[in-house]
Amino acid sequence: MALTLYHIAPSRSSIVRWMLEEIGEPYDLHVLSMGREENRAPAYLAVNPMGKVPALVHDGVVITEVAAICCYLADAFPQAGLGVPIGDPRRGPYLKWLFFSSGCIEPAVMDRAFPRAAAPPRGALGYGDFDTVMDVVAAAVTPGPYLLGDTFTAADIVVGAQLRWAMLFKLIPQRPEFLDYVGRLDARPALQRVTRMDHELGKGQAG
Ligand SMILES: N[C@@H](CCC(=O)N[C@@H](CS)C(=O)NCC(=O)O)C(=O)O
């Protein structure tokens, strides 16, 4: 089974790299430089017309969007135990958190980082408002250890990576619930490997 990750280090594609490291299957990296705009070059636009990373190619099939890729990989490699199978009652909450990450957490954080001239009404925003999103996530990771309780899944990789990154850049409050949760994720060898490898890779990139 051939897996290729189109990657910029570090970036959202690091989340998929973490997922791949958790799975433990071999994969190829195709590293792009944002500084040289390689993600906007025709060769890459043929892979992802959005010009964004990550993109994953699995046996010739292209998958994009972080949450979709992680969900796909969890299903494609069930032996890694990072998904929740159809028929399991935890499948609903599992999918909820994967979709919540891209549908609510990310837009809430980004709208706060780059505020609009006029704030749209709460009812018009899919995520409602920033504080509610933060409260909902804080409650979901408490007492933990993971979103689904004792089972670590792809949803923790996606949601956890967002919280980790957003706290690093001070885009969300350093709530004790988030710090505890991210601390548990930071102890995972696969995340430590990716952080180290992406740091090295990032140093070697022109941009
Ligand atoms: N919705 C996308 C967002 C991907 C994204 O924004 N990636 C950034 C890197 S963190 C990117 O490729 N930026 C380059 C650009 O937009 O030119 C996903 O979840 O995969």
The ligand as an SDF file (V2000), in Angstrom:
LIG
                    3D

 20 19  0  0  0  0  0  0  0  0999 V2000
   -8.9640   23.1770    5.2540 N   0  0  0  0  0  0  0  0  0  0  0  0
   -7.6180   22.7260    4.9910 C   0  0  0  0  0  0  0  0  0  0  0  0
   -6.6550   23.8410    5.3930 C   0  0  0  0  0  0  0  0  0  0  0  0
   -5.2520   23.5550    4.9040 C   0  0  0  0  0  0  0  0  0  0  0  0
   -4.3580   24.7870    5.0150 C   0  0  0  0  0  0  0  0  0  0  0  0
   -4.8130   25.9230    5.1630 O   0  0  0  0  0  0  0  0  0  0  0  0
   -3.0290   24.5530    4.8770 N   0  0  0  0  0  0  0  0  0  0  0  0
   -2.0840   25.6500    4.8870 C   0  0  0  0  0  0  0  0  0  0  0  0
   -0.8490   25.2290    5.6790 C   0  0  0  0  0  0  0  0  0  0  0  0
   -1.1250   25.2320    7.4090 S   0  0  0  0  0  0  0  0  0  0  0  0
   -1.6020   25.9240    3.4790 C   0  0  0  0  0  0  0  0  0  0  0  0
   -1.4490   25.0060    2.6920 O   0  0  0  0  0  0  0  0  0  0  0  0
   -1.3430   27.1890    3.1480 N   0  0  0  0  0  0  0  0  0  0  0  0
   -0.7610   27.5620    1.9030 C   0  0  0  0  0  0  0  0  0  0  0  0
   -1.6080   28.4910    1.0820 C   0  0  0  0  0  0  0  0  0  0  0  0
   -2.7960   28.6460    1.3690 O   0  0  0  0  0  0  0  0  0  0  0  0
   -1.0520   29.0670    0.1500 O   0  0  0  0  0  0  0  0  0  0  0  0
   -7.3270   21.4130    5.7290 C   0  0  0  0  0  0  0  0  0  0  0  0
   -7.9330   21.1550    6.7740 O   0  0  0  0  0  0  0  0  0  0  0  0
   -6.5330   20.6000    5.2410 O   0  0  0  0  0  0  0  0  0  0  0  0
  1  2  1  0
  2  3  1  0
  2 18  1  0
  3  4  1  0
  4  5  1  0
  5  6  2  0
  5  7  1  0
  7  8  1  0
  8  9  1  0
  8 11  1  0
  9 10  1  0
 11 12  2  0
 11 13  1  0
 13 14  1  0
 14 15  1  0
 15 16  2  0
 15 17  1  0
 18 19  2  0
 18 20  1  0
M  END
$$$$
